[in-house]
Amino acid sequence: MESDPEELKLPNEMLRDMQFENFQAGCRQILELDNEDIEAMFRGRKCDVEEVRRKYRRWQEVITPEEFNKQKRLYEFNSTAIQGNELLRRGQSSEALRKFTDALEILEAIEDKSKLQKAEINLRINVATLCMKMNKPEKSITECNKVMYR
């Protein structure tokens, strides 16, 4: 079955705290709702009820546990890196370094990193820069080497 990957991208709200079984149950529940309830889900924003049903039906049929977990890891990677950037903007270097390191650990678990190369390089450069500022030259050199010798 050929599918458009963009169409199958799950919303962040579904990935935040949800497990695959809850995702499947949520899809079933939404497909059982009547039109007014689906419209109420979107809190007054305009929505095409049939389009919502089509999306959830498709997600329920096509999203496997592996695909769900893959999208969840990507979400976790992105949100952790964004939190690190936010901390860095606020001048909280040690906390930012921790978040960036966490994001790199999440990245290690992602099998297909082809679309994340630029993000990985930026994270490693951020970690190396912060390590130099915090007088941790060994860690800085390690991260620089990982960028240069990929």
C-alpha positions as CSV (number, residue, x, y, z in Angstrom):
1,M,0.0,0.0,0.0
2,E,1.6,3.3,-1.2
3,S,1.1,6.2,1.2
4,D,1.9,9.8,1.3
5,P,4.3,10.2,4.3
6,E,3.1,13.8,5.0
7,E,-0.5,12.5,5.2
8,L,0.5,9.9,7.7
9,K,2.4,12.3,10.0
10,L,0.6,12.2,13.3
11,P,-0.1,15.4,15.3
12,N,2.2,16.2,18.2
13,E,-0.7,16.0,20.6
14,M,-1.0,12.3,19.8
15,L,2.7,11.6,20.2
16,R,3.3,13.5,23.5
17,D,2.2,11.0,26.1
18,M,0.4,8.3,24.1
19,Q,1.3,4.7,23.6
20,F,0.3,2.8,20.4
21,E,-2.6,1.0,22.0
22,N,-4.1,4.2,23.3
23,F,-3.6,5.7,19.8
24,Q,-5.6,2.9,18.2
25,A,-8.3,3.2,20.9
26,G,-8.4,7.0,20.3
27,C,-8.9,6.5,16.6
28,R,-11.7,4.1,17.2
29,Q,-13.4,6.5,19.6
30,I,-13.2,9.4,17.2
31,L,-14.5,7.3,14.3
32,E,-17.6,6.5,16.5
33,L,-18.4,10.2,17.2
34,D,-21.2,12.0,15.4
35,N,-20.5,15.1,13.3
36,E,-21.3,17.6,16.1
37,D,-18.9,15.9,18.5
38,I,-16.1,15.9,15.9
39,E,-16.7,19.6,15.2
40,A,-16.6,20.3,18.9
41,M,-13.2,18.6,19.1
42,F,-11.8,21.4,17.0
43,R,-13.2,24.0,19.4
44,G,-14.9,26.2,16.8
45,R,-12.2,26.0,14.2
46,K,-13.5,25.1,10.8
47,C,-13.1,21.4,10.1
48,D,-14.2,19.1,7.4
49,V,-15.8,16.2,9.3
50,E,-15.4,13.7,6.4
51,E,-11.7,14.7,6.1
52,V,-11.2,14.1,9.8
53,R,-12.9,10.7,9.5
54,R,-10.8,9.8,6.5
55,K,-7.5,10.7,8.2
56,Y,-8.3,8.8,11.4
57,R,-9.5,5.8,9.4
58,R,-6.3,5.9,7.4
59,W,-4.1,6.3,10.5
60,Q,-5.9,3.4,12.1
61,E,-5.3,1.1,9.1
62,V,-1.8,2.1,8.1
63,I,0.1,3.3,11.2
64,T,1.9,0.3,12.6
65,P,3.4,0.1,16.1
66,E,6.9,0.6,14.5
67,E,5.8,3.7,12.5
68,F,4.1,5.1,15.6
69,N,7.2,4.6,17.7
70,K,9.4,6.1,15.0
71,Q,7.3,9.2,14.8
72,K,7.2,9.4,18.6
73,R,11.1,9.3,18.8
74,L,11.3,12.1,16.1
75,Y,8.8,14.1,18.2
76,E,10.8,13.5,21.4
77,F,14.1,14.4,19.6
78,N,12.6,17.7,18.2
79,S,10.9,18.8,21.4
80,T,14.1,18.1,23.5
81,A,16.3,20.0,21.1
82,I,13.8,22.9,21.1
83,Q,13.8,22.9,24.9
84,G,17.6,23.1,24.8
85,N,17.5,26.1,22.5
86,E,15.0,27.8,24.7
87,L,17.2,27.2,27.8
88,L,20.2,28.5,25.9
89,R,18.3,31.7,24.9
90,R,17.6,32.3,28.6
91,G,21.2,31.9,29.4
92,Q,20.9,28.6,31.2
93,S,23.9,26.9,29.7
94,S,24.2,23.8,31.9
95,E,20.5,22.9,31.5
96,A,20.7,23.5,27.8
97,L,23.8,21.3,27.6
98,R,21.8,18.5,29.4
99,K,18.9,18.9,27.0
100,F,21.2,18.8,23.9
101,T,22.9,15.7,25.3
102,D,19.5,14.1,25.9
103,A,18.5,15.0,22.3
104,L,21.6,13.3,21.0
105,E,20.9,10.2,23.0
106,I,17.4,10.1,21.5
107,L,18.9,10.6,18.1
108,E,21.1,7.5,18.5
109,A,17.9,5.4,18.8
110,I,16.6,6.7,15.5
111,E,17.4,4.3,12.7
112,D,16.9,6.6,9.6
113,K,18.8,9.8,10.4
114,S,19.0,10.9,6.8
115,K,16.6,13.9,7.3
116,L,18.2,14.8,10.6
117,Q,21.8,15.3,9.5
118,K,21.7,19.1,9.7
119,A,20.0,19.0,13.1
120,E,22.6,16.5,14.4
121,I,25.4,18.7,13.3
122,N,23.9,21.8,14.8
123,L,23.3,20.0,18.1
124,R,26.9,18.7,18.2
125,I,28.2,22.2,17.5
126,N,26.0,23.6,20.3
127,V,27.3,20.9,22.7
128,A,30.9,21.5,21.7
129,T,30.6,25.3,22.1
130,L,28.9,25.0,25.5
131,C,31.6,22.5,26.6
132,M,34.3,25.0,25.7
133,K,32.5,27.8,27.6
134,M,32.1,25.5,30.6
135,N,35.8,24.4,30.5
136,K,35.2,20.9,29.3
137,P,37.6,20.7,26.4
138,E,37.7,16.9,26.1
139,K,33.9,16.7,25.5
140,S,34.1,19.6,23.1
141,I,36.8,17.9,21.0
142,T,34.8,14.7,21.0
143,E,31.7,16.4,19.6
144,C,33.8,18.3,17.0
145,N,35.3,15.1,15.9
146,K,31.9,13.5,15.5
147,V,30.9,16.4,13.2
148,M,34.1,16.3,11.2
149,Y,34.4,12.5,10.7
150,R,30.9,11.4,10.0
